[in-house]
């Protein structure tokens, strides 16, 4: 019984982190600039620092990314 619980917990953790890894790739490239205007001008090598946190906190960041409206196109 305890081995089954531990096995299920490890499987759940693995799935969670795998989804987080995939999400973090997309978030670093497209999501961070969509949520934060400052990140739009931040170089990619600096945004990569966000990767570990995005991989772990992906449900919260996904919710925020989805709820953020599209920015209006800038007019000159």
Backbone as XML, in Angstrom:
<?xml version="1.0"?>
<chain id="A" units="angstrom">
  <residue number="1" name="UNK">
    <atom name="N" x="0.815" y="-1.204" z="0.000"/>
    <atom name="CA" x="0.000" y="0.000" z="0.000"/>
    <atom name="C" x="0.857" y="1.265" z="0.000"/>
  </residue>
  <residue number="2" name="UNK">
    <atom name="N" x="1.835" y="1.408" z="0.919"/>
    <atom name="CA" x="2.644" y="2.637" z="0.893"/>
    <atom name="C" x="3.446" y="2.793" z="-0.404"/>
  </residue>
  <residue number="3" name="UNK">
    <atom name="N" x="3.914" y="1.663" z="-0.978"/>
    <atom name="CA" x="4.656" y="1.766" z="-2.235"/>
    <atom name="C" x="3.757" y="2.254" z="-3.358"/>
  </residue>
  <residue number="4" name="UNK">
    <atom name="N" x="2.513" y="1.861" z="-3.345"/>
    <atom name="CA" x="1.565" y="2.308" z="-4.363"/>
    <atom name="C" x="1.341" y="3.807" z="-4.253"/>
  </residue>
  <residue number="5" name="UNK">
    <atom name="N" x="1.200" y="4.295" z="-3.036"/>
    <atom name="CA" x="0.989" y="5.729" z="-2.819"/>
    <atom name="C" x="2.218" y="6.511" z="-3.257"/>
  </residue>
  <residue number="6" name="UNK">
    <atom name="N" x="3.392" y="6.031" z="-2.916"/>
    <atom name="CA" x="4.625" y="6.704" z="-3.304"/>
    <atom name="C" x="4.782" y="6.669" z="-4.823"/>
  </residue>
  <residue number="7" name="UNK">
    <atom name="N" x="4.480" y="5.545" z="-5.438"/>
    <atom name="CA" x="4.578" y="5.442" z="-6.899"/>
    <atom name="C" x="3.625" y="6.400" z="-7.588"/>
  </residue>
  <residue number="8" name="UNK">
    <atom name="N" x="2.406" y="6.479" z="-7.105"/>
    <atom name="CA" x="1.435" y="7.411" z="-7.690"/>
    <atom name="C" x="1.864" y="8.860" z="-7.495"/>
  </residue>
  <residue number="9" name="UNK">
    <atom name="N" x="2.419" y="9.167" z="-6.329"/>
    <atom name="CA" x="2.894" y="10.528" z="-6.071"/>
    <atom name="C" x="4.051" y="10.880" z="-6.999"/>
  </residue>
  <residue number="10" name="UNK">
    <atom name="N" x="4.957" y="9.949" z="-7.227"/>
    <atom name="CA" x="6.079" y="10.211" z="-8.127"/>
    <atom name="C" x="5.628" y="10.351" z="-9.573"/>
  </residue>
  <residue number="11" name="UNK">
    <atom name="N" x="4.658" y="9.561" z="-9.972"/>
    <atom name="CA" x="4.112" y="9.690" z="-11.322"/>
    <atom name="C" x="3.433" y="11.052" z="-11.485"/>
  </residue>
  <residue number="12" name="UNK">
    <atom name="N" x="2.649" y="11.451" z="-10.489"/>
    <atom name="CA" x="1.977" y="12.750" z="-10.544"/>
    <atom name="C" x="2.997" y="13.890" z="-10.590"/>
  </residue>
  <residue number="13" name="UNK">
    <atom name="N" x="4.058" y="13.793" z="-9.805"/>
    <atom name="CA" x="5.099" y="14.816" z="-9.806"/>
    <atom name="C" x="5.813" y="14.872" z="-11.158"/>
  </residue>
  <residue number="14" name="UNK">
    <atom name="N" x="6.078" y="13.719" z="-11.734"/>
    <atom name="CA" x="6.736" y="13.667" z="-13.041"/>
    <atom name="C" x="5.876" y="14.302" z="-14.123"/>
  </residue>
  <residue number="15" name="UNK">
    <atom name="N" x="4.598" y="13.998" z="-14.125"/>
    <atom name="CA" x="3.683" y="14.579" z="-15.113"/>
    <atom name="C" x="3.594" y="16.090" z="-14.911"/>
  </residue>
  <residue number="16" name="UNK">
    <atom name="N" x="3.486" y="16.534" z="-13.677"/>
    <atom name="CA" x="3.401" y="17.956" z="-13.362"/>
    <atom name="C" x="4.641" y="18.697" z="-13.870"/>
  </residue>
  <residue number="17" name="UNK">
    <atom name="N" x="5.814" y="18.141" z="-13.605"/>
    <atom name="CA" x="7.042" y="18.797" z="-14.027"/>
    <atom name="C" x="7.251" y="18.716" z="-15.541"/>
  </residue>
  <residue number="18" name="UNK">
    <atom name="N" x="6.811" y="17.640" z="-16.169"/>
    <atom name="CA" x="6.906" y="17.543" z="-17.633"/>
    <atom name="C" x="6.027" y="18.605" z="-18.288"/>
  </residue>
  <residue number="19" name="UNK">
    <atom name="N" x="4.810" y="18.754" z="-17.796"/>
    <atom name="CA" x="3.928" y="19.812" z="-18.311"/>
    <atom name="C" x="4.536" y="21.188" z="-18.036"/>
  </residue>
  <residue number="20" name="UNK">
    <atom name="N" x="5.127" y="21.344" z="-16.866"/>
    <atom name="CA" x="5.769" y="22.605" z="-16.516"/>
    <atom name="C" x="6.942" y="22.934" z="-17.416"/>
  </residue>
  <residue number="21" name="UNK">
    <atom name="N" x="7.718" y="21.925" z="-17.789"/>
    <atom name="CA" x="8.850" y="22.134" z="-18.686"/>
    <atom name="C" x="8.379" y="22.636" z="-20.049"/>
  </residue>
  <residue number="22" name="UNK">
    <atom name="N" x="7.356" y="21.992" z="-20.588"/>
    <atom name="CA" x="6.819" y="22.402" z="-21.892"/>
    <atom name="C" x="6.229" y="23.807" z="-21.805"/>
  </residue>
  <residue number="23" name="UNK">
    <atom name="N" x="5.486" y="24.061" z="-20.733"/>
    <atom name="CA" x="4.904" y="25.392" z="-20.562"/>
    <atom name="C" x="5.992" y="26.453" z="-20.430"/>
  </residue>
  <residue number="24" name="UNK">
    <atom name="N" x="7.031" y="26.155" z="-19.663"/>
    <atom name="CA" x="8.092" y="27.142" z="-19.425"/>
    <atom name="C" x="8.782" y="27.541" z="-20.721"/>
  </residue>
  <residue number="25" name="UNK">
    <atom name="N" x="8.957" y="26.598" z="-21.639"/>
    <atom name="CA" x="9.544" y="26.950" z="-22.939"/>
    <atom name="C" x="8.698" y="28.003" z="-23.656"/>
  </residue>
  <residue number="26" name="UNK">
    <atom name="N" x="7.397" y="27.760" z="-23.704"/>
    <atom name="CA" x="6.503" y="28.708" z="-24.365"/>
    <atom name="C" x="6.415" y="30.021" z="-23.591"/>
  </residue>
  <residue number="27" name="UNK">
    <atom name="N" x="6.429" y="29.931" z="-22.278"/>
    <atom name="CA" x="6.281" y="31.132" z="-21.462"/>
    <atom name="C" x="7.477" y="32.053" z="-21.601"/>
  </residue>
  <residue number="28" name="UNK">
    <atom name="N" x="8.662" y="31.500" z="-21.605"/>
    <atom name="CA" x="9.859" y="32.330" z="-21.721"/>
    <atom name="C" x="9.888" y="33.047" z="-23.072"/>
  </residue>
  <residue number="29" name="UNK">
    <atom name="N" x="9.418" y="32.362" z="-24.108"/>
    <atom name="CA" x="9.466" y="32.953" z="-25.443"/>
    <atom name="C" x="8.306" y="33.927" z="-25.682"/>
  </residue>
  <residue number="30" name="UNK">
    <atom name="N" x="7.075" y="33.539" z="-25.349"/>
    <atom name="CA" x="5.905" y="34.345" z="-25.695"/>
    <atom name="C" x="5.121" y="34.873" z="-24.508"/>
  </residue>
  <residue number="31" name="UNK">
    <atom name="N" x="5.058" y="34.105" z="-23.412"/>
    <atom name="CA" x="4.185" y="34.455" z="-22.305"/>
    <atom name="C" x="4.662" y="35.614" z="-21.463"/>
  </residue>
  <residue number="32" name="UNK">
    <atom name="N" x="5.930" y="35.624" z="-21.127"/>
    <atom name="CA" x="6.450" y="36.705" z="-20.284"/>
    <atom name="C" x="6.259" y="38.072" z="-20.937"/>
  </residue>
  <residue number="33" name="UNK">
    <atom name="N" x="6.574" y="38.216" z="-22.223"/>
    <atom name="CA" x="6.308" y="39.519" z="-22.853"/>
    <atom name="C" x="4.826" y="39.865" z="-22.934"/>
  </residue>
  <residue number="34" name="UNK">
    <atom name="N" x="3.962" y="38.861" z="-22.995"/>
    <atom name="CA" x="2.524" y="39.131" z="-23.062"/>
    <atom name="C" x="1.994" y="39.615" z="-21.719"/>
  </residue>
  <residue number="35" name="UNK">
    <atom name="N" x="2.573" y="39.134" z="-20.634"/>
    <atom name="CA" x="2.099" y="39.499" z="-19.295"/>
    <atom name="C" x="2.744" y="40.778" z="-18.793"/>
  </residue>
  <residue number="36" name="UNK">
    <atom name="N" x="4.030" y="40.927" z="-19.027"/>
    <atom name="CA" x="4.786" y="42.034" z="-18.451"/>
    <atom name="C" x="5.373" y="42.908" z="-19.556"/>
  </residue>
  <residue number="37" name="UNK">
    <atom name="N" x="4.997" y="44.185" z="-19.605"/>
    <atom name="CA" x="5.534" y="45.067" z="-20.653"/>
    <atom name="C" x="7.055" y="45.221" z="-20.587"/>
  </residue>
  <residue number="38" name="UNK">
    <atom name="N" x="7.630" y="45.144" z="-19.403"/>
    <atom name="CA" x="9.081" y="45.271" z="-19.270"/>
    <atom name="C" x="9.783" y="44.087" z="-19.923"/>
  </residue>
  <residue number="39" name="UNK">
    <atom name="N" x="9.177" y="42.911" z="-19.861"/>
    <atom name="CA" x="9.787" y="41.712" z="-20.454"/>
    <atom name="C" x="9.830" y="41.782" z="-21.971"/>
  </residue>
  <residue number="40" name="UNK">
    <atom name="N" x="9.052" y="42.668" z="-22.574"/>
    <atom name="CA" x="9.086" y="42.794" z="-24.035"/>
    <atom name="C" x="10.434" y="43.294" z="-24.525"/>
  </residue>
  <residue number="41" name="UNK">
    <atom name="N" x="11.095" y="44.089" z="-23.720"/>
    <atom name="CA" x="12.391" y="44.642" z="-24.116"/>
    <atom name="C" x="13.557" y="43.894" z="-23.479"/>
  </residue>
  <residue number="42" name="UNK">
    <atom name="N" x="13.268" y="42.895" z="-22.683"/>
    <atom name="CA" x="14.317" y="42.130" z="-22.012"/>
    <atom name="C" x="14.913" y="41.113" z="-22.983"/>
  </residue>
  <residue number="43" name="UNK">
    <atom name="N" x="16.242" y="41.023" z="-23.036"/>
    <atom name="CA" x="16.864" y="40.032" z="-23.926"/>
    <atom name="C" x="16.509" y="38.602" z="-23.513"/>
  </residue>
  <residue number="44" name="UNK">
    <atom name="N" x="16.563" y="37.701" z="-24.469"/>
    <atom name="CA" x="16.200" y="36.308" z="-24.222"/>
    <atom name="C" x="17.082" y="35.669" z="-23.158"/>
  </residue>
  <residue number="45" name="UNK">
    <atom name="N" x="18.376" y="35.985" z="-23.149"/>
    <atom name="CA" x="19.242" y="35.348" z="-22.166"/>
    <atom name="C" x="18.886" y="35.759" z="-20.734"/>
  </residue>
  <residue number="46" name="UNK">
    <atom name="N" x="18.237" y="36.872" z="-20.574"/>
    <atom name="CA" x="17.775" y="37.270" z="-19.241"/>
    <atom name="C" x="16.453" y="36.572" z="-18.916"/>
  </residue>
  <residue number="47" name="UNK">
    <atom name="N" x="15.578" y="36.429" z="-19.909"/>
    <atom name="CA" x="14.292" y="35.756" z="-19.674"/>
    <atom name="C" x="14.457" y="34.279" z="-19.354"/>
  </residue>
  <residue number="48" name="UNK">
    <atom name="N" x="15.558" y="33.680" z="-19.767"/>
    <atom name="CA" x="15.793" y="32.269" z="-19.465"/>
    <atom name="C" x="15.879" y="32.042" z="-17.958"/>
  </residue>
  <residue number="49" name="UNK">
    <atom name="N" x="16.230" y="33.062" z="-17.217"/>
    <atom name="CA" x="16.272" y="32.956" z="-15.756"/>
    <atom name="C" x="14.884" y="32.639" z="-15.203"/>
  </residue>
  <residue number="50" name="UNK">
    <atom name="N" x="13.836" y="33.008" z="-15.917"/>
    <atom name="CA" x="12.469" y="32.734" z="-15.479"/>
    <atom name="C" x="12.083" y="31.264" z="-15.625"/>
  </residue>
  <residue number="51" name="UNK">
    <atom name="N" x="12.849" y="30.506" z="-16.396"/>
    <atom name="CA" x="12.478" y="29.140" z="-16.747"/>
    <atom name="C" x="12.183" y="28.238" z="-15.540"/>
  </residue>
  <residue number="52" name="UNK">
    <atom name="N" x="13.065" y="28.139" z="-14.544"/>
    <atom name="CA" x="12.765" y="27.224" z="-13.430"/>
    <atom name="C" x="11.498" y="27.598" z="-12.665"/>
  </residue>
  <residue number="53" name="UNK">
    <atom name="N" x="11.318" y="28.872" z="-12.422"/>
    <atom name="CA" x="10.120" y="29.306" z="-11.715"/>
    <atom name="C" x="8.859" y="29.073" z="-12.516"/>
  </residue>
  <residue number="54" name="UNK">
    <atom name="N" x="8.937" y="29.292" z="-13.823"/>
    <atom name="CA" x="7.780" y="29.058" z="-14.688"/>
    <atom name="C" x="7.438" y="27.578" z="-14.761"/>
  </residue>
  <residue number="55" name="UNK">
    <atom name="N" x="8.448" y="26.728" z="-14.720"/>
    <atom name="CA" x="8.201" y="25.287" z="-14.776"/>
    <atom name="C" x="7.485" y="24.795" z="-13.521"/>
  </residue>
  <residue number="56" name="UNK">
    <atom name="N" x="7.760" y="25.410" z="-12.391"/>
    <atom name="CA" x="7.142" y="24.985" z="-11.132"/>
    <atom name="C" x="5.793" y="25.667" z="-10.917"/>
  </residue>
  <residue number="57" name="UNK">
    <atom name="N" x="5.695" y="26.923" z="-11.268"/>
    <atom name="CA" x="4.475" y="27.699" z="-11.015"/>
    <atom name="C" x="3.592" y="27.817" z="-12.255"/>
  </residue>
  <residue number="58" name="UNK">
    <atom name="N" x="3.676" y="26.849" z="-13.158"/>
    <atom name="CA" x="2.990" y="26.958" z="-14.431"/>
    <atom name="C" x="1.475" y="27.090" z="-14.340"/>
  </residue>
  <residue number="59" name="UNK">
    <atom name="N" x="0.763" y="26.465" z="-13.390"/>
    <atom name="CA" x="-0.694" y="26.668" z="-13.380"/>
    <atom name="C" x="-1.085" y="28.127" z="-13.113"/>
  </residue>
  <residue number="60" name="UNK">
    <atom name="N" x="-0.370" y="28.773" z="-12.197"/>
    <atom name="CA" x="-0.666" y="30.163" z="-11.882"/>
    <atom name="C" x="-0.320" y="31.076" z="-13.065"/>
  </residue>
  <residue number="61" name="UNK">
    <atom name="N" x="0.828" y="30.848" z="-13.677"/>
    <atom name="CA" x="1.238" y="31.679" z="-14.805"/>
    <atom name="C" x="0.358" y="31.454" z="-16.031"/>
  </residue>
  <residue number="62" name="UNK">
    <atom name="N" x="-0.078" y="30.236" z="-16.241"/>
    <atom name="CA" x="-0.982" y="29.957" z="-17.360"/>
    <atom name="C" x="-2.299" y="30.703" z="-17.184"/>
  </residue>
  <residue number="63" name="UNK">
    <atom name="N" x="-2.830" y="30.692" z="-15.981"/>
    <atom name="CA" x="-4.070" y="31.424" z="-15.698"/>
    <atom name="C" x="-3.887" y="32.909" z="-15.954"/>
  </residue>
  <residue number="64" name="UNK">
    <atom name="N" x="-2.760" y="33.445" z="-15.519"/>
    <atom name="CA" x="-2.504" y="34.873" z="-15.718"/>
    <atom name="C" x="-2.320" y="35.193" z="-17.197"/>
  </residue>
  <residue number="65" name="UNK">
    <atom name="N" x="-1.623" y="34.327" z="-17.907"/>
    <atom name="CA" x="-1.374" y="34.537" z="-19.339"/>
    <atom name="C" x="-2.686" y="34.514" z="-20.111"/>
  </residue>
  <residue number="66" name="UNK">
    <atom name="N" x="-3.549" y="33.579" z="-19.775"/>
    <atom name="CA" x="-4.841" y="33.472" z="-20.462"/>
    <atom name="C" x="-5.722" y="34.685" z="-20.172"/>
  </residue>
  <residue number="67" name="UNK">
    <atom name="N" x="-5.674" y="35.175" z="-18.941"/>
    <atom name="CA" x="-6.560" y="36.280" z="-18.570"/>
    <atom name="C" x="-6.029" y="37.648" z="-18.982"/>
  </residue>
  <residue number="68" name="UNK">
    <atom name="N" x="-4.795" y="37.723" z="-19.480"/>
    <atom name="CA" x="-4.240" y="38.993" z="-19.914"/>
    <atom name="C" x="-4.745" y="39.326" z="-21.309"/>
  </residue>
  <residue number="69" name="UNK">
    <atom name="N" x="-5.349" y="40.501" z="-21.481"/>
    <atom name="CA" x="-5.844" y="40.857" z="-22.824"/>
    <atom name="C" x="-4.685" y="41.106" z="-23.784"/>
  </residue>
  <residue number="70" name="UNK">
    <atom name="N" x="-4.949" y="40.913" z="-25.055"/>
    <atom name="CA" x="-3.947" y="41.168" z="-26.088"/>
    <atom name="C" x="-3.621" y="42.655" z="-26.100"/>
  </residue>
  <residue number="71" name="UNK">
    <atom name="N" x="-2.343" y="43.012" z="-26.202"/>
    <atom name="CA" x="-2.017" y="44.446" z="-26.261"/>
    <atom name="C" x="-2.471" y="45.058" z="-27.585"/>
  </residue>
  <residue number="72" name="UNK">
    <atom name="N" x="-2.903" y="46.285" z="-27.504"/>
    <atom name="CA" x="-3.326" y="46.994" z="-28.711"/>
    <atom name="C" x="-2.111" y="47.321" z="-29.554"/>
  </residue>
  <residue number="73" name="UNK">
    <atom name="N" x="-2.229" y="47.257" z="-30.866"/>
    <atom name="CA" x="-1.076" y="47.618" z="-31.716"/>
    <atom name="C" x="-0.738" y="49.090" z="-31.529"/>
  </residue>
  <residue number="74" name="UNK">
    <atom name="N" x="0.563" y="49.359" z="-31.491"/>
    <atom name="CA" x="0.998" y="50.739" z="-31.309"/>
    <atom name="C" x="0.840" y="51.503" z="-32.615"/>
  </residue>
  <residue number="75" name="UNK">
    <atom name="N" x="0.400" y="52.753" z="-32.486"/>
    <atom name="CA" x="0.221" y="53.593" z="-33.660"/>
    <atom name="C" x="1.232" y="54.728" z="-33.586"/>
  </residue>
  <residue number="76" name="UNK">
    <atom name="N" x="1.789" y="55.051" z="-34.733"/>
    <atom name="CA" x="2.785" y="56.125" z="-34.774"/>
    <atom name="C" x="2.156" y="57.453" z="-35.013"/>
  </residue>
</chain>
